[in-house]
Amino acid sequence: NTVASQQRYRVAACDWMMLKRQKIGEFGLMKQLKGDGIEMDMGGLGKRDSFENKLRDPVVAKIFRRTSDSLGIAVPAVAMSGLYGQNFSTHRNYRYLVEDCLNTMDVMGAKVAFLPLGGCGNDWTTNTKVRNEVVKRLKVVGDMAAARGKVIGIDTPLDAKGNIKLLNEINSKGIKIFYKFQTIIDNHWDLYRDLKQLGKDRICMIHCSNVDGYVLSQDPAIDMHKVKDTLDKMGWSGWLIVERSRDKNEVHNVKKNYGANIAYLKQVFQK
């Protein structure tokens, strides 16, 4: 694992997408797929006030940490994927949700939280009232994260210009962009230009995948060598995390899809 940690780019995948949400087997699976780490989810949220987070139990937490350490599979990020479904701008318990996540990050040694804003509705970026509330809340949780030496990476539907404006409004060291290739490609924006425009200091991590359809090595929408070239020139380094990009004919073949994507990213990005 020391070799992996010396790499400029490290490769991981999302446990919930691999059907291993907070399951101890996720570390063994990632070892088998030859990845460097896992983005671990906080557990389901549904309509509840808190995540189904097993790692609140110190006994479970210890087992997870020990397994992660012994197999040399890091947990660079912890995800609040339940907020794809629930509304961050109105959730009465939002501070607790984030605090629970920050505590879990402590346990696993993670520095980045993933916070999707998908549950805020389609027009949160343009509806002034909702946007103001999102900005206010992100400032609160960003400062909570920064106070603990961590960062919350947000997932937005915006391009670089829009993200820069949003980050300036939030004005917290604890909030950055958890960059997502899929968003850029869906909107037919220029991925390489957008990355450069956003700049290395605003990107905490990258969801380095597209919608399902092709595995990454076959996807005509992304030139991964050009991505590497762009990130190299920007001086960015960090974690590339596979979320989707599954072969549409074999969507449920976890080992094949994630194995292929991890192998391809390592081939392109690692020495």
Solvent accessible surface area in square Angstrom, and as a share of the most:
residue,aa,sasa,rsa
1,N,99,0.51
2,T,100,0.58
3,V,107,0.62
4,A,17,0.13
5,S,60,0.39
6,Q,146,0.65
7,Q,34,0.15
8,R,90,0.33
9,Y,2,0.01
10,R,41,0.15
11,V,0,0.00
12,A,0,0.00
13,A,0,0.00
14,C,0,0.00
15,D,0,0.00
16,W,34,0.12
17,M,19,0.08
18,M,3,0.01
19,L,114,0.57
20,K,59,0.25
21,R,90,0.33
22,Q,3,0.01
23,K,106,0.45
24,I,73,0.37
25,G,34,0.33
26,E,0,0.00
27,F,0,0.00
28,G,34,0.33
29,L,13,0.07
30,M,0,0.00
31,K,106,0.45
32,Q,108,0.48
33,L,18,0.09
34,K,154,0.65
35,G,8,0.08
36,D,7,0.03
37,G,0,0.00
38,I,0,0.00
39,E,0,0.00
40,M,0,0.00
41,D,0,0.00
42,M,0,0.00
43,G,2,0.02
44,G,13,0.13
45,L,2,0.01
46,G,51,0.49
47,K,199,0.84
48,R,105,0.38
49,D,52,0.27
50,S,34,0.22
51,F,3,0.01
52,E,110,0.49
53,N,9,0.05
54,K,100,0.42
55,L,6,0.03
56,R,111,0.40
57,D,64,0.33
58,P,103,0.65
59,V,102,0.58
60,V,38,0.22
61,A,8,0.06
62,K,137,0.58
63,I,73,0.37
64,F,8,0.03
65,R,89,0.33
66,R,150,0.55
67,T,31,0.18
68,S,5,0.03
69,D,87,0.45
70,S,88,0.57
71,L,57,0.29
72,G,18,0.18
73,I,4,0.02
74,A,29,0.22
75,V,5,0.03
76,P,12,0.07
77,A,0,0.00
78,V,0,0.00
79,A,0,0.00
80,M,0,0.00
81,S,9,0.06
82,G,13,0.12
83,L,1,0.00
84,Y,77,0.29
85,G,66,0.64
86,Q,33,0.14
87,N,46,0.24
88,F,2,0.01
89,S,6,0.04
90,T,96,0.56
91,H,13,0.06
92,R,197,0.72
93,N,36,0.19
94,Y,14,0.05
95,R,129,0.47
96,Y,87,0.33
97,L,1,0.00
98,V,1,0.00
99,E,79,0.36
100,D,5,0.03
101,C,0,0.00
102,L,1,0.00
103,N,69,0.35
104,T,3,0.02
105,M,0,0.00
106,D,77,0.40
107,V,47,0.27
108,M,8,0.03
109,G,45,0.43
110,A,1,0.00
111,K,129,0.55
112,V,12,0.07
113,A,0,0.00
114,F,0,0.00
115,L,0,0.00
116,P,0,0.00
117,L,1,0.01
118,G,47,0.46
119,G,17,0.16
120,C,6,0.04
121,G,36,0.35
122,N,160,0.82
123,D,73,0.38
124,W,5,0.02
125,T,19,0.11
126,T,113,0.66
127,N,56,0.29
128,T,95,0.55
129,K,169,0.72
130,V,38,0.22
131,R,32,0.12
132,N,86,0.44
133,E,51,0.23
134,V,0,0.00
135,V,21,0.12
136,K,121,0.51
137,R,27,0.10
138,L,0,0.00
139,K,76,0.32
140,V,43,0.25
141,V,0,0.00
142,G,0,0.00
143,D,61,0.32
144,M,47,0.21
145,A,0,0.00
146,A,35,0.28
147,A,91,0.70
148,R,90,0.33
149,G,53,0.51
150,K,15,0.06
151,V,31,0.18
152,I,0,0.00
153,G,0,0.00
154,I,0,0.00
155,D,18,0.09
156,T,13,0.07
157,P,65,0.41
158,L,31,0.15
159,D,47,0.24
160,A,0,0.00
161,K,148,0.63
162,G,17,0.16
163,N,5,0.02
164,I,37,0.19
165,K,123,0.52
166,L,0,0.00
167,L,22,0.11
168,N,103,0.53
169,E,71,0.32
170,I,2,0.01
171,N,108,0.55
172,S,16,0.11
173,K,175,0.74
174,G,0,0.00
175,I,7,0.04
176,K,61,0.26
177,I,4,0.02
178,F,1,0.01
179,Y,4,0.02
180,K,25,0.11
181,F,0,0.00
182,Q,34,0.15
183,T,24,0.14
184,I,4,0.02
185,I,31,0.15
186,D,77,0.40
187,N,64,0.33
188,H,169,0.75
189,W,86,0.30
190,D,71,0.37
191,L,8,0.04
192,Y,35,0.13
193,R,153,0.56
194,D,7,0.04
195,L,0,0.00
196,K,120,0.51
197,Q,84,0.38
198,L,0,0.00
199,G,18,0.17
200,K,90,0.38
201,D,100,0.52
202,R,82,0.30
203,I,6,0.03
204,C,23,0.13
205,M,8,0.04
206,I,0,0.00
207,H,1,0.00
208,C,0,0.00
209,S,3,0.02
210,N,8,0.04
211,V,64,0.37
212,D,43,0.22
213,G,14,0.14
214,Y,105,0.40
215,V,22,0.13
216,L,3,0.02
217,S,53,0.34
218,Q,121,0.54
219,D,12,0.06
220,P,109,0.69
221,A,47,0.36
222,I,12,0.06
223,D,71,0.37
224,M,3,0.01
225,H,112,0.50
226,K,100,0.42
227,V,0,0.00
228,K,52,0.22
229,D,67,0.35
230,T,10,0.06
231,L,0,0.00
232,D,47,0.25
233,K,156,0.66
234,M,30,0.13
235,G,38,0.36
236,W,8,0.03
237,S,64,0.41
238,G,20,0.19
239,W,25,0.09
240,L,0,0.00
241,I,0,0.00
242,V,0,0.00
243,E,4,0.02
244,R,78,0.29
245,S,0,0.00
246,R,35,0.13
247,D,36,0.19
248,K,128,0.54
249,N,122,0.63
250,E,63,0.28
251,V,42,0.24
252,H,157,0.70
253,N,55,0.28
254,V,25,0.14
255,K,107,0.45
256,K,111,0.47
257,N,1,0.00
258,Y,1,0.00
259,G,16,0.16
260,A,40,0.31
261,N,1,0.00
262,I,0,0.00
263,A,60,0.46
264,Y,37,0.14
265,L,0,0.00
266,K,46,0.19
267,Q,134,0.60
268,V,11,0.06
269,F,4,0.02
270,Q,30,0.13
271,K,206,0.87
